[in-house]
Amino acid sequence: MTIAPDNARQGASHLYRAMRNFLQSVDDTLPGKFEITKEGIVHDMMSPGGPHEVTAAHISRRLEKIMPDELLAHTGAPDVEDEPEGIMRHPDVMVLAWADLNVQGSIDPHTLIAAIEVVSKSNPNNDWVTKMRDYPLMGIPVYAIFDPRTGTGAVLTDIHSTPDGPRYATRKDFVYGEDVTIGDWTISTASLPRYES
Protein backbone atom coordinates (compact mmCIF):
# COMPACT_ATOMS: atom_id res chain seq x y z
CA MET A 1 0.00 0.00 0.00
CA THR A 2 1.84 3.08 -1.23
CA ILE A 3 -1.14 5.42 -1.52
CA ALA A 4 -0.68 7.11 1.87
CA PRO A 5 3.06 7.76 1.49
CA ASP A 6 2.55 9.14 -2.04
CA ASN A 7 -0.24 11.40 -0.81
CA ALA A 8 1.92 12.50 2.12
CA ARG A 9 4.81 13.26 -0.26
CA GLN A 10 2.53 15.24 -2.56
CA GLY A 11 1.15 17.19 0.40
CA ALA A 12 4.63 17.94 1.68
CA SER A 13 5.74 19.02 -1.79
CA HIS A 14 2.71 21.31 -2.12
CA LEU A 15 3.42 22.83 1.31
CA TYR A 16 7.08 23.35 0.40
CA ARG A 17 6.16 25.10 -2.86
CA ALA A 18 3.72 27.33 -0.98
CA MET A 19 6.44 28.33 1.52
CA ARG A 20 8.92 28.89 -1.33
CA ASN A 21 6.42 31.08 -3.21
CA PHE A 22 5.76 33.09 -0.05
CA LEU A 23 9.47 33.73 0.47
CA GLN A 24 9.85 34.84 -3.14
CA SER A 25 6.93 37.26 -2.69
CA VAL A 26 8.50 38.91 0.39
CA ASP A 27 12.08 38.86 -0.93
CA ASP A 28 13.79 42.20 -0.27
CA THR A 29 10.78 43.54 1.67
CA LEU A 30 11.33 41.91 5.08
CA PRO A 31 14.57 42.12 7.07
CA GLY A 32 16.62 39.10 8.01
CA LYS A 33 17.36 35.73 6.49
CA PHE A 34 14.81 33.04 5.55
CA GLU A 35 15.27 29.29 5.20
CA ILE A 36 12.86 26.35 4.90
CA THR A 37 13.09 23.21 7.03
CA LYS A 38 10.81 20.24 7.64
CA GLU A 39 9.22 22.27 10.46
CA GLY A 40 8.51 25.32 8.30
CA ILE A 41 10.12 28.70 7.67
CA VAL A 42 13.09 29.78 9.78
CA HIS A 43 13.38 33.56 10.01
CA ASP A 44 16.50 34.99 11.57
CA MET A 45 15.41 38.57 12.27
CA MET A 46 18.92 39.80 12.94
CA SER A 47 20.95 40.64 9.86
CA PRO A 48 24.33 39.04 10.38
CA GLY A 49 27.10 41.51 11.01
CA GLY A 50 30.27 42.08 12.94
CA PRO A 51 31.90 38.88 14.20
CA HIS A 52 29.53 36.68 12.17
CA GLU A 53 30.47 38.19 8.80
CA VAL A 54 34.14 38.63 9.72
CA THR A 55 34.34 34.94 10.70
CA ALA A 56 32.75 33.81 7.41
CA ALA A 57 35.13 36.06 5.44
CA HIS A 58 38.21 34.73 7.31
CA ILE A 59 37.16 31.11 6.75
CA SER A 60 36.50 31.75 3.04
CA ARG A 61 39.82 33.52 2.50
CA ARG A 62 41.84 30.94 4.45
CA LEU A 63 40.31 28.07 2.50
CA GLU A 64 40.71 29.72 -0.90
CA LYS A 65 44.43 30.31 -0.26
CA ILE A 66 45.01 26.54 -0.16
CA MET A 67 42.28 25.07 -2.38
CA PRO A 68 42.73 24.34 -6.11
CA ASP A 69 41.74 27.16 -8.47
CA GLU A 70 38.66 25.29 -9.75
CA LEU A 71 37.09 25.42 -6.27
CA LEU A 72 35.86 28.32 -4.18
CA ALA A 73 34.63 29.00 -0.66
CA HIS A 74 31.58 31.06 -1.60
CA THR A 75 29.83 33.41 0.86
CA GLY A 76 27.05 34.81 -1.32
CA ALA A 77 23.79 33.81 -2.96
CA PRO A 78 22.01 31.67 -4.10
CA ASP A 79 20.41 29.25 -1.67
CA VAL A 80 21.04 25.51 -1.54
CA GLU A 81 17.76 23.74 -2.22
CA ASP A 82 16.58 20.14 -2.05
CA GLU A 83 12.97 20.41 -3.20
CA PRO A 84 12.16 16.67 -2.89
CA GLU A 85 13.20 16.84 0.78
CA GLY A 86 11.44 20.19 1.27
CA ILE A 87 14.57 21.99 2.50
CA MET A 88 16.12 25.30 1.45
CA ARG A 89 19.20 26.51 3.31
CA HIS A 90 21.76 29.26 2.90
CA PRO A 91 25.15 28.22 4.30
CA ASP A 92 27.42 31.06 5.42
CA VAL A 93 30.23 29.50 3.35
CA MET A 94 29.82 26.86 0.63
CA VAL A 95 32.79 24.93 -0.72
CA LEU A 96 32.06 23.93 -4.31
CA ALA A 97 33.38 23.98 -7.85
CA TRP A 98 33.04 27.16 -9.91
CA ALA A 99 31.11 25.14 -12.50
CA ASP A 100 28.51 24.13 -9.89
CA LEU A 101 27.93 27.77 -8.92
CA ASN A 102 27.21 28.73 -12.53
CA VAL A 103 23.52 27.70 -12.46
CA GLN A 104 20.16 29.39 -12.73
CA GLY A 105 18.23 29.31 -9.46
CA SER A 106 19.33 27.39 -6.39
CA ILE A 107 22.44 25.28 -5.99
CA ASP A 108 22.08 21.49 -5.93
CA PRO A 109 23.21 20.40 -2.42
CA HIS A 110 24.80 17.26 -3.88
CA THR A 111 27.42 19.47 -5.58
CA LEU A 112 28.67 20.93 -2.30
CA ILE A 113 31.96 19.67 -0.92
CA ALA A 114 31.22 21.32 2.44
CA ALA A 115 28.76 23.64 4.14
CA ILE A 116 30.13 25.96 6.81
CA GLU A 117 28.01 27.86 9.33
CA VAL A 118 28.90 30.61 11.76
CA VAL A 119 26.52 30.24 14.68
CA SER A 120 24.00 33.03 14.96
CA LYS A 121 23.89 34.82 18.30
CA SER A 122 20.09 35.06 18.07
CA ASN A 123 19.28 31.48 16.95
CA PRO A 124 22.09 28.99 17.75
CA ASN A 125 19.82 25.92 17.57
CA ASN A 126 19.34 26.55 13.85
CA ASP A 127 23.04 25.75 13.31
CA TRP A 128 23.65 23.22 16.10
CA VAL A 129 20.41 21.22 15.81
CA THR A 130 18.33 21.63 12.65
CA LYS A 131 21.18 22.11 10.17
CA MET A 132 23.00 19.19 11.77
CA ARG A 133 19.92 17.17 10.80
CA ASP A 134 19.19 18.81 7.42
CA TYR A 135 22.65 18.83 5.85
CA PRO A 136 23.20 15.04 5.89
CA LEU A 137 19.61 14.62 4.65
CA MET A 138 20.53 16.88 1.72
CA GLY A 139 23.68 14.81 1.06
CA ILE A 140 26.25 17.47 2.04
CA PRO A 141 29.31 15.38 3.01
CA VAL A 142 31.02 17.86 5.38
CA TYR A 143 29.39 20.30 7.79
CA ALA A 144 31.62 22.65 9.79
CA ILE A 145 30.26 24.85 12.60
CA PHE A 146 32.10 27.86 14.05
CA ASP A 147 30.58 29.32 17.22
CA PRO A 148 31.68 32.88 18.12
CA ARG A 149 29.62 32.67 21.34
CA THR A 150 31.94 30.07 22.84
CA GLY A 151 35.06 30.11 20.64
CA THR A 152 34.49 26.46 19.73
CA GLY A 153 33.21 24.46 16.79
CA ALA A 154 32.86 21.07 15.20
CA VAL A 155 33.35 19.35 11.85
CA LEU A 156 30.85 16.62 11.02
CA THR A 157 31.44 13.98 8.33
CA ASP A 158 30.68 10.40 7.26
CA ILE A 159 26.95 10.35 6.53
CA HIS A 160 25.35 7.06 7.53
CA SER A 161 21.80 5.73 7.75
CA THR A 162 19.93 5.72 11.05
CA PRO A 163 16.30 4.96 11.96
CA ASP A 164 15.77 8.75 12.05
CA GLY A 165 17.31 9.27 8.59
CA PRO A 166 20.82 10.11 7.42
CA ARG A 167 23.12 11.53 10.10
CA TYR A 168 26.80 12.40 10.42
CA ALA A 169 28.74 9.57 12.07
CA THR A 170 31.94 11.49 12.88
CA ARG A 171 32.25 14.69 14.88
CA LYS A 172 35.55 16.43 15.58
CA ASP A 173 35.30 19.29 18.04
CA PHE A 174 37.79 22.15 18.09
CA VAL A 175 38.62 25.26 20.12
CA TYR A 176 39.48 28.58 18.49
CA GLY A 177 43.24 28.79 18.13
CA GLU A 178 43.56 25.18 16.89
CA ASP A 179 43.88 24.15 13.28
CA VAL A 180 40.74 22.60 11.80
CA THR A 181 40.39 20.29 8.79
CA ILE A 182 37.42 20.86 6.48
CA GLY A 183 37.35 18.31 3.69
CA ASP A 184 40.90 18.06 2.33
CA TRP A 185 42.10 21.40 3.70
CA THR A 186 43.41 22.47 7.10
CA ILE A 187 43.09 26.09 8.19
CA SER A 188 43.92 28.03 11.32
CA THR A 189 41.18 29.27 13.64
CA ALA A 190 43.55 31.80 15.24
CA SER A 191 42.25 35.36 15.64
CA LEU A 192 38.64 34.57 14.75
CA PRO A 193 36.39 37.12 16.49
CA ARG A 194 34.04 36.33 19.36
CA TYR A 195 30.65 37.83 20.15
CA GLU A 196 30.59 40.33 22.97
CA SER A 197 28.64 39.17 26.02
N, C-alpha and C positions, 0 to 999 in steps of 0.2 A: 504494500500500500504506500505509494509515493505521493498521493494527492495532497495530504496535509503539508508535508515538507515543501512541495512545489508551491502551494498556495502561500505558505509562510515566507518562502524566498521572494515570491512576487510582491507580497505585502511589504517586506523589508526593502526591496528595491524601489517600490513606489514611494515609501517614506523617505528613503535616502534622496531620491530625485527631488522630492518636495523641499527637503532641507537645503539641498544644493541650489535649487532655483531661488529660494528665499535669500540665501547668502549672496547670490549674484545680484538680486534686486536691491540689496542694501549696501553693496560694495561701494566703498568710498564715501558713504553717508554716515556710518556709525563708527565711533572710535574703537580701537583695540584690534585684536586678532581673533579670527574665527576658525574653528576646526570642527569636523564631524566625527563622532565616535559611535559605537554601538548604542550608547546611552542617549545620544542626541547631540546638540550643538554645544561646543565648548567656546565660551566667550571670555577671553582674557581682556578685561577692561583697561588695564594698564598698558600703554604703549611701552615696549621695551626701550630702555635707555641706559645710559651710564654703564655700570659694571656688566650688565647683560650683553649689550652690544659690543663693548670693548673685548669681553671674553670671546664672543663669537668671531670677531675680527682677528684676534691673536691666534685662535685655533686654526682658522682658515689660512692665514699667512704662514704659520709654522708648518702646516701640512703641505701647502703648495711649494714651499722651498725644497722639499725632499721627494715629492711625488713626480712621476713621469709627466711630460708635457701634455700628453693626451688626456690627462685627468685634471679635475679641479675640485676644490673645496668651496662649493657655492653657497653664498649667504642670502641670495635674493629669491624672487618669485621664479616659477610658479609653485603651486602646491603639489604634493605627492598624493595620488588618488588611486584607491582600489575600489572601484564602483561595485564589483560583485560582493565584496566584503562589507560595503557600506561605510567606508572609512576615508576621510580626507584629512591629511595632516600637513603641517608646514614646518619641517625641521629647521632649526637655527642654522645648521651647516649640513650640506649634503655632499658626500663624496661620490662622484660619478664621472663618466666619460663625457667630454665635450659633445660628442655625437648624440648622447642620450639626453642632453639638455636642449638640443636643437629640435624641439617638437612643438606642435600646436597644442594648446591646452595644458593639462596636468602631466606631470612626470609619472611614468610607470614605476611603482616602487621596486619591481623586480630588477630594475637597472641600477639601483643604488648599491654602492659598495659599502657605505656606512651612513647612518643618520646620527647627527650629534645635536644634543640639546643642552642649553644653558638653563638651569632651573629658574623658573620665574619666582620672584619674591612673593607675588600675590596668589599663585596657584601651584605650589610644588607637587601636589599629587598628580597633576596632569603629566608631568615628566617622570616621576618616580613610580606611578602606579599604572595609569591608563596607557601611556605610550610604551611602557615595558610590556604590556599585553598586546597592544595594537601592532607594534613594529614586527614582531615575529609572525603574527598573523598575516601581515602584508608581504612577508618574505624578505625583509631587510636583514642581511646576515650579521651586521655589526651595529650595535646601538651603544653610543658613548654618552654619558651624562656628566656634566660639570655643574657643581652646586656652589655658587658664590655665597650662599648663606652660611655654609659650614666649612668651605675650603676643602671639600672632598668630592669624589666622583666614583664612577664605576664604568667598566666596559663589559658589555654583555654580548656573547657569541654562542655559536653552536645550537642552532634551532633544532628542537626535537619535539616529537609528538607527546602530548599528555592527554588525559581524559578531558581537560578543560581547553584543549586546542594547542596549537604550537606555542612553545615557550623557549626562552633561552636557557641552555643547560649550564653555561659557564659564566661566572661573574667574577671580575677582577676589580677589587676596590683600590682606590688610590687616594693620596693626600696631596694637596697642592704643594709643589716643590719637587715632587717625584716626576720621573719620566713616565709617560703613558703610551702604550701601543694601541693604535687604532688601525685595524686591518694589518697591512704590511709595513706601517710607518710608525716610528717612535718619535714623539715630540716632548718637549719640556713643558711642565705646568708652572714653572717658576714665574713669579711676578704677575700672575693672573689676579685681577681685582676681586675684592670681596664686597658684599653689600654692607652698608652701614647699619648698625643695630637700630 
